[in-house]
Amino acid sequence: MRANTNDRTLGIARTLAAMSLGVLMLSGCGITRTETDYWTITDRDTTSRAIERLDTGMAGNNGILFPSARTTDIDRHTIQHDSTYDRKYPNFLRAGGIETAGLIGSSSMNGVGPGLFGIFALFDTSQIPYRNYGTVYHPTDDRHPQNTTGNQTFKGWMVRLMPYEFWLRWFNDAPDWTLGWSPFELLAPDEDRSHWLMSTVANIYLRKRFYLRDRIPYVIVSPFAGISVVPSLYANVGGELTVGSLAGLNLRAYAGFAAGSTWQTQTTGLPTLGPTVKFPYLGLGISMMDFINRPEETEREWKDYVHSGINVNLVEASLLKFSQDYPSIWSTIGMPFSGLQMKVANIEIPLPFGNDHFWAGTSLIDWMAPGLTQQGLGVLPLRVGYRQYIFAEDLMCEPFAELSYYPSSFVNVGARLKLDTWSGQNIGITAGYVSGSSGNFSPNVFNSVYPELAADLSNFSAFYVGVTVYIQDHNYTPERVHAMHESEH
């Protein structure tokens, strides 16, 4: 009987896997749809040439006019040639980068403790030190069955990488139905790894959107139902509230129920399902580099796409030279720079006053390292600045000020000169002043060769100058962003 049950389960799993692959094929795994117009152009040319010979008649004809000889030649030419024009459109209702959430009420255990939005506590001193069990980085064991740092507010953790949704055109092309998937999904109710449900590629989610606000920033309520096949077989149903997308930034709230099992390998080599895991959950989350469209926006060409930010980039890395003689993080390779700043998933949103050149922004992570023992990290820091173009839109100067408040506290004030190469990979010069402390940040995740580093961290305060490289960096003028938003009215 058990063998028959396993056979049926494997058959269901194969069917779901085939459905998941079908979703991948239908979605096209691309964010751009190209439509091509074909024309046949016909050029017709007609040339008419008439020749008349003048005949005044014979002498003595008493004024009688005689018909003159006239010759008319007509030449007709026809030329045909083909012409094409490619129009490119967004091919998605959602194309995301990373989505994380901290889950509440998912377990009676202490919990894994990822912090607010599922990210605030990932780099602090409660998570990274190896002496703490039951954290994101260090699993439980027989002697430490729960999180040794104590009871957590956010007991569970949800992570999605690169979520993608496209318009599901059923019910006579009813709008706001989406079908989607993500290459990776994790639903962890608590710190016990055997309770974690994980999906790699083979998942499908059906959603219906209800817009409480249908202009950027959108406010959307979305009931959903999803299934996953491997490495865990589970179902996840519920609803989510989304506020966004502002330059790819979204705030999210969740309520749902997940149930399933993880595949295990028997001694016979055949897979079987492990113990069933069931848990309800509430959650607060955030997603970055996560762009949302309405169905009508997929009918607007990319060149007319409405952007809500004047800058979006994936990585901003600066090699810096500091005024203080801090121990260099590059001492092993002898670089002329002593420190580094690394910002991931950065956005700038124009503020609606003045000439729209003032902006506010943030990053998913902002790591500032003036030296080996002077490091700070900010999650979702606050940043303001002003953009001034020099001569043309290729060269811009941006004075800025940023505040990191957790897990480290530091203030960074400066200015950058950026050259936009229009290739997505840009370069610039940055100078400024930074002052602060590491706070609850534990940098061992970045300096694994120095496990004792956390005990030696000290405050930092120094001027700096350096070279900055921007990866997947896209800039738009405040005037264009303002005009495109006006076109939505």
RAKA-V683465 format. One record per residue. N is the residue number from 1. RES is the residue in one small letter. SS is DSSP state (alpha for helix, beta for strand, coil for the rest). PSI is psi in degrees with one decimal (NA if undefined). Layout:
BEGIN
n:res:ss:psi
N:RES:SS:PSI
N:RES:SS:PSI
END
This chain:
BEGIN
n:res:ss:psi
1:m:coil:-41.7
2:r:alpha:-39.6
3:a:alpha:-40.8
4:n:alpha:-39.5
5:t:alpha:-43.7
6:n:alpha:-38.6
7:d:alpha:-43.2
8:r:alpha:-40.8
9:t:alpha:-42.8
10:l:alpha:-36.3
11:g:alpha:-41.7
12:i:alpha:-42.2
13:a:alpha:-42.3
14:r:alpha:-40.1
15:t:alpha:-44.4
16:l:alpha:-37.2
17:a:alpha:-40.4
18:a:alpha:-38.8
19:m:alpha:-41.3
20:s:alpha:-43.9
21:l:alpha:-34.7
22:g:alpha:-39.3
23:v:alpha:-42.0
24:l:alpha:-41.8
25:m:alpha:-40.3
26:l:alpha:-39.7
27:s:alpha:-22.4
28:g:coil:-5.7
29:c:coil:27.8
30:g:coil:157.5
31:i:coil:-2.6
32:t:beta:134.5
33:r:beta:128.9
34:t:beta:125.6
35:e:beta:134.0
36:t:beta:127.7
37:d:beta:132.4
38:y:beta:132.1
39:w:beta:148.5
40:t:beta:114.0
41:i:beta:126.0
42:t:beta:123.1
43:d:beta:118.8
44:r:beta:133.6
45:d:beta:124.9
46:t:beta:125.7
47:t:beta:123.2
48:s:beta:129.0
49:r:beta:123.1
50:a:beta:136.0
51:i:beta:124.4
52:e:beta:131.8
53:r:coil:127.6
54:l:coil:127.5
55:d:coil:110.1
56:t:coil:2.0
57:g:coil:173.0
58:m:coil:157.9
59:a:coil:139.0
60:g:coil:22.1
61:n:coil:6.8
62:n:coil:37.3
63:g:coil:9.9
64:i:coil:130.9
65:l:coil:134.4
66:f:coil:147.1
67:p:coil:138.9
68:s:coil:155.9
69:a:coil:125.3
70:r:beta:132.5
71:t:beta:130.3
72:t:beta:124.0
73:d:beta:129.7
74:i:beta:124.6
75:d:beta:128.6
76:r:beta:132.7
77:h:beta:137.1
78:t:beta:126.0
79:i:beta:131.2
80:q:beta:138.8
81:h:beta:153.4
82:d:beta:150.6
83:s:beta:142.7
84:t:beta:153.8
85:y:beta:124.0
86:d:beta:129.9
87:r:beta:128.2
88:k:beta:131.8
89:y:beta:154.9
90:p:beta:139.9
91:n:coil:30.5
92:f:coil:154.9
93:l:coil:-16.5
94:r:beta:131.5
95:a:beta:110.2
96:g:coil:166.3
97:g:coil:-72.1
98:i:beta:140.3
99:e:beta:124.8
100:t:beta:153.0
101:a:beta:144.6
102:g:beta:132.2
103:l:beta:139.3
104:i:beta:140.2
105:g:coil:16.9
106:s:coil:-8.4
107:s:coil:158.8
108:s:coil:-2.1
109:m:coil:-179.9
110:n:coil:-35.4
111:g:coil:157.6
112:v:coil:-25.4
113:g:coil:54.6
114:p:coil:-11.2
115:g:coil:179.9
116:l:alpha:136.7
117:f:alpha:9.9
118:g:alpha:16.8
119:i:coil:-23.0
120:f:coil:-31.7
121:a:coil:3.9
122:l:coil:-22.2
123:f:coil:15.5
124:d:beta:177.5
125:t:coil:-10.2
126:s:coil:-18.7
127:q:coil:-44.8
128:i:coil:-40.7
129:p:coil:135.5
130:y:coil:-15.3
131:r:coil:-14.8
132:n:coil:123.8
133:y:coil:155.2
134:g:coil:24.0
135:t:coil:-178.9
136:v:coil:-37.3
137:y:coil:-19.1
138:h:coil:111.4
139:p:coil:168.7
140:t:coil:167.3
141:d:coil:-173.4
142:d:coil:-34.8
143:r:coil:-22.3
144:h:coil:78.7
145:p:coil:-11.7
146:q:coil:171.8
147:n:coil:120.1
148:t:coil:-6.5
149:t:coil:-1.1
150:g:coil:-176.5
151:n:coil:134.3
152:q:coil:143.8
153:t:coil:-47.8
154:f:coil:96.0
155:k:coil:-32.2
156:g:beta:175.7
157:w:beta:136.1
158:m:beta:134.9
159:v:beta:133.8
160:r:beta:138.0
161:l:beta:130.0
162:m:coil:53.0
163:p:coil:144.2
164:y:beta:135.6
165:e:beta:141.1
166:f:beta:165.5
167:w:beta:121.2
168:l:coil:106.3
169:r:coil:76.8
170:w:coil:-178.3
171:f:coil:50.4
172:n:coil:47.6
173:d:coil:38.8
174:a:coil:133.0
175:p:coil:164.1
176:d:coil:13.8
177:w:beta:132.0
178:t:beta:150.1
179:l:beta:131.1
180:g:beta:-178.3
181:w:beta:174.1
182:s:coil:145.9
183:p:coil:-27.4
184:f:beta:136.8
185:e:beta:137.2
186:l:beta:128.7
187:l:beta:108.5
188:a:beta:110.0
189:p:coil:-25.3
190:d:coil:-164.4
191:e:coil:-10.7
192:d:coil:113.4
193:r:alpha:-27.6
194:s:alpha:-12.7
195:h:alpha:-6.0
196:w:coil:134.2
197:l:beta:129.3
198:m:beta:143.7
199:s:beta:134.9
200:t:beta:104.8
201:v:coil:-47.8
202:a:coil:73.3
203:n:beta:153.1
204:i:beta:135.7
205:y:beta:132.1
206:l:beta:129.3
207:r:beta:149.6
208:k:beta:124.8
209:r:beta:140.0
210:f:beta:117.2
211:y:beta:119.1
212:l:beta:-23.5
213:r:beta:124.0
214:d:coil:20.2
215:r:coil:154.3
216:i:coil:128.7
217:p:coil:132.3
218:y:beta:152.1
219:v:beta:114.4
220:i:beta:132.7
221:v:beta:127.6
222:s:beta:102.4
223:p:beta:146.3
224:f:beta:157.6
225:a:beta:129.3
226:g:beta:156.0
227:i:beta:152.1
228:s:beta:154.6
229:v:coil:-55.2
230:v:coil:151.9
231:p:beta:-4.2
232:s:beta:143.2
233:l:beta:109.8
234:y:beta:165.9
235:a:beta:146.1
236:n:beta:116.4
237:v:beta:152.4
238:g:beta:-150.0
239:g:beta:159.0
240:e:beta:147.5
241:l:beta:125.1
242:t:beta:132.1
243:v:beta:114.4
244:g:beta:-169.9
245:s:beta:125.5
246:l:beta:102.2
247:a:coil:33.1
248:g:coil:1.6
249:l:beta:129.1
250:n:beta:139.6
251:l:beta:139.6
252:r:beta:145.9
253:a:beta:144.2
254:y:beta:151.0
255:a:beta:124.5
256:g:beta:-178.5
257:f:beta:129.6
258:a:beta:144.0
259:a:beta:137.1
260:g:beta:-170.7
261:s:beta:160.7
262:t:beta:138.4
263:w:beta:137.9
264:q:beta:155.2
265:t:beta:125.8
266:q:coil:172.1
267:t:coil:-24.6
268:t:coil:-8.2
269:g:coil:-6.5
270:l:coil:139.9
271:p:beta:146.8
272:t:beta:159.4
273:l:beta:137.6
274:g:coil:-167.4
275:p:coil:146.4
276:t:coil:135.9
277:v:beta:130.2
278:k:beta:134.5
279:f:beta:138.7
280:p:beta:164.3
281:y:beta:151.3
282:l:beta:153.0
283:g:beta:153.4
284:l:beta:129.1
285:g:beta:176.7
286:i:beta:149.1
287:s:beta:140.8
288:m:beta:154.1
289:m:coil:39.8
290:d:coil:107.7
291:f:beta:133.4
292:i:beta:136.9
293:n:coil:152.3
294:r:coil:161.0
295:p:alpha:-38.6
296:e:alpha:-23.1
297:e:alpha:-20.0
298:t:alpha:-6.5
299:e:alpha:6.3
300:r:coil:130.3
301:e:beta:154.2
302:w:alpha:-36.6
303:k:alpha:-17.1
304:d:alpha:15.4
305:y:coil:140.5
306:v:coil:113.4
307:h:coil:141.3
308:s:coil:-5.6
309:g:coil:152.1
310:i:coil:-10.8
311:n:beta:135.2
312:v:beta:127.3
313:n:beta:156.2
314:l:beta:-48.3
315:v:beta:138.2
316:e:beta:109.1
317:a:beta:130.1
318:s:beta:126.6
319:l:beta:120.0
320:l:beta:146.4
321:k:beta:122.6
322:f:beta:154.6
323:s:coil:-25.7
324:q:coil:151.8
325:d:coil:65.2
326:y:coil:152.5
327:p:coil:127.2
328:s:coil:139.9
329:i:coil:-9.4
330:w:coil:20.2
331:s:coil:-29.0
332:t:coil:-17.0
333:i:coil:-0.2
334:g:coil:40.0
335:m:coil:152.1
336:p:coil:-11.1
337:f:coil:151.6
338:s:coil:-20.0
339:g:beta:-172.5
340:l:beta:145.2
341:q:beta:131.2
342:m:beta:122.7
343:k:beta:134.6
344:v:beta:135.6
345:a:beta:77.5
346:n:beta:142.9
347:i:beta:152.4
348:e:beta:125.8
349:i:beta:126.0
350:p:beta:141.2
351:l:coil:139.1
352:p:coil:57.7
353:f:coil:167.0
354:g:coil:-132.2
355:n:coil:20.5
356:d:coil:9.6
357:h:coil:-14.2
358:f:beta:143.5
359:w:beta:159.0
360:a:beta:147.0
361:g:beta:179.5
362:t:beta:178.7
363:s:beta:156.2
364:l:beta:-45.9
365:i:beta:136.0
366:d:beta:105.6
367:w:beta:116.8
368:m:beta:121.1
369:a:beta:86.8
370:p:beta:-26.9
371:g:beta:177.0
372:l:coil:-36.1
373:t:coil:16.3
374:q:beta:93.0
375:q:beta:146.8
376:g:beta:154.1
377:l:beta:133.6
378:g:beta:134.9
379:v:beta:123.8
380:l:coil:55.9
381:p:coil:161.1
382:l:beta:134.1
383:r:beta:136.8
384:v:beta:156.3
385:g:beta:-174.4
386:y:beta:136.2
387:r:beta:128.9
388:q:beta:120.4
389:y:beta:144.5
390:i:coil:113.2
391:f:coil:-51.7
392:a:coil:-179.5
393:e:coil:-6.4
394:d:coil:-26.9
395:l:beta:125.4
396:m:beta:146.3
397:c:beta:132.0
398:e:beta:98.5
399:p:beta:145.7
400:f:beta:162.7
401:a:beta:135.9
402:e:beta:149.0
403:l:beta:122.9
404:s:beta:132.5
405:y:coil:-18.9
406:y:coil:141.9
407:p:beta:-14.4
408:s:coil:156.8
409:s:beta:115.6
410:f:beta:155.3
411:v:beta:135.4
412:n:beta:118.0
413:v:beta:132.9
414:g:beta:-162.1
415:a:beta:150.8
416:r:beta:146.1
417:l:beta:115.9
418:k:beta:135.2
419:l:beta:117.8
420:d:coil:112.4
421:t:coil:-3.9
422:w:coil:20.0
423:s:coil:-6.0
424:g:coil:-12.9
425:q:beta:109.1
426:n:beta:170.6
427:i:beta:153.9
428:g:beta:-178.9
429:i:beta:134.2
430:t:beta:137.9
431:a:beta:147.6
432:g:beta:-164.8
433:y:beta:133.1
434:v:beta:141.9
435:s:beta:132.9
436:g:beta:-162.6
437:s:beta:162.0
438:s:coil:-24.4
439:g:coil:-127.5
440:n:coil:9.3
441:f:beta:133.3
442:s:coil:105.9
443:p:alpha:13.1
444:n:alpha:-25.8
445:v:alpha:-25.9
446:f:coil:-24.2
447:n:coil:63.7
448:s:coil:-20.0
449:v:coil:-6.8
450:y:coil:74.2
451:p:coil:-18.4
452:e:coil:4.0
453:l:alpha:-36.4
454:a:alpha:-31.1
455:a:alpha:-14.4
456:d:alpha:5.2
457:l:coil:142.5
458:s:coil:167.4
459:n:coil:163.1
460:f:beta:148.3
461:s:beta:113.3
462:a:beta:155.4
463:f:beta:158.6
464:y:beta:161.0
465:v:beta:147.3
466:g:beta:-178.2
467:v:beta:135.4
468:t:beta:136.1
469:v:beta:133.1
470:y:beta:126.2
471:i:beta:131.7
472:q:beta:57.4
473:d:beta:121.5
474:h:beta:126.1
475:n:beta:142.8
476:y:coil:143.9
477:t:coil:145.2
478:p:alpha:-34.3
479:e:alpha:-40.1
480:r:alpha:-43.7
481:v:alpha:-43.2
482:h:alpha:-44.5
483:a:alpha:-39.5
484:m:alpha:-34.9
485:h:alpha:-36.1
486:e:alpha:-31.2
487:s:coil:-15.4
488:e:coil:-22.2
489:h:coil:NA
END
